[in-house]
């Protein structure tokens, strides 16, 4: 859409949603990078009725839409996102560990670490890996998040997905979600309202011990601070962090962004930093890895609000 058309769509969506939507809402600070500008419009949905109202407004206007979880895999441009951002709260933060045990029903806004700990304390096993992933259940379904030898595909049975463009809620079984390495059939216009998991009965003490071990490993091997986890997906049979370490080295800085000294597949942003510096460092790392060994790394991050010129050399194939 042209800028003028987007502005008009934002005005119409704001009028349709009334107090449900807020203009010029801070967005970068809702991400773990803590950089980037505001959302033109932010709608926070606490229940199905509100989410359906948002879907109706999106369908009527075609406004560009971004679904926001916990912002742990997102980089927002310094100018912000020019469309509508949709965030879940309220009913979408609910967890049901009892009605279909050892099945679990978790809302799309539930934090993965919290869900992992709840499951472990209840003696449900198979989800401990998620304690180290600071995202939401909905975001984890969309990217098939994983770690420590497992991922969402290992326990996911189905997801309740709202189509913001076509409208309606559909329970999509796992086999139709096309779950792959950090990818799925859940698109930018979809909201994962709930996920249904199938875990296993186990010993609560052993499950909590596994959680503690994963947390210790993460603290030892991965940095804290302002980052969004792994920047690049691992190429087949290799490690993106190893390739960046060999070609670039840890600690390389561009403005307010630097490659972590603890793990080369993490980029740290300074307090008060800029998304432009993070993007520049991603571009430089991809180019240097390609020049060093001919491998093209692909960002795992979601990138919001950037134009095509800003994304040149950041996504797609590396030239040269």
Phi, psi and omega in degrees: 000146174290156183304318180296323179292321178296317179300318180293320179295320178299316179300317182291318179297317179300319179293321180293319188270341178057230184291351178291337184244147181233133180277152174049048182276133177306132184240315181304322181287352174270002178252163179283344171286329180060034173229162178110163186267193188275167168272137176302323180210136179235126176245123179253117187255125181260353181200176185296321181298318179293320179294323177293324177296319177296316180300319178297320179292321179294316181297324183284333188246336185070021183297140175301136188230141175232125176267123185251126172264244179263007175068022185271358178223035189225136172239123182257135179300155182298332178281347181096192179249125190280357184249214182260128174256133182247126180233146182252147176207195173059239183300336182278003175257008184277148177231132177243110181257000191242324191294333180227028183311135006276018171285152181227136174245122183232135178293156183297338181268000181292135178286132182302314180300320179295318179294319179300317181291320178298316180297316181298315181296333179273002180076025177256127186247161179111357182234010182299328180305331188287350181296337181264008182248109189277042181248189179257164177300317180298314178296325180293323176294315183300319183257007185047059181301153180196178178169160177053042173083009179217177178200181182299325183301335184291333184233349183289130177260315181195165177225139173274114188242129175261127177268110183290340181268309183274340183082165177090157178247135179228135173275113185257118179293156183309317185296339180264358182272353177051050182287122177228194180292106179056039179205160176199180177276358178286119186260183183296334180265015181247146174240123174277107183279322179209156175232144178246122183247153173240109181255191181233150176288140180202190181269126184297319181296317179294322179294320178292326177296321176298317177302311182299321180294320180294318179298317178298317180298316180298316181295326181284325189251346183233147184281156169266207177079200187272093175209174180236035180072207183299129179280319184244147170288153178284130174292159182306126175075012182215179180241127178299321179299319178297317182294319178294319180300317181291318188269332187244312184093154180280149177091353178302132183240141169228105181062241185263013180235145178214153173285132185300139175288342182269325183209121189286351177264014175244136172248128180263138175253137177289156172300130183076016183283187183232148175294329180300323179290322177296315179298317180298322180288323174300314180300315181295318180296318178298316182296316183292322177295320179294318179293325183286315186224006178077010181263133176262116177273147181240132182298138172273339182294148166272137184241124186235132174090000180272147176268175185299321180296321180291333182269356178299127181083355180259322176239165182078193182280149175274128181274146177098000000 
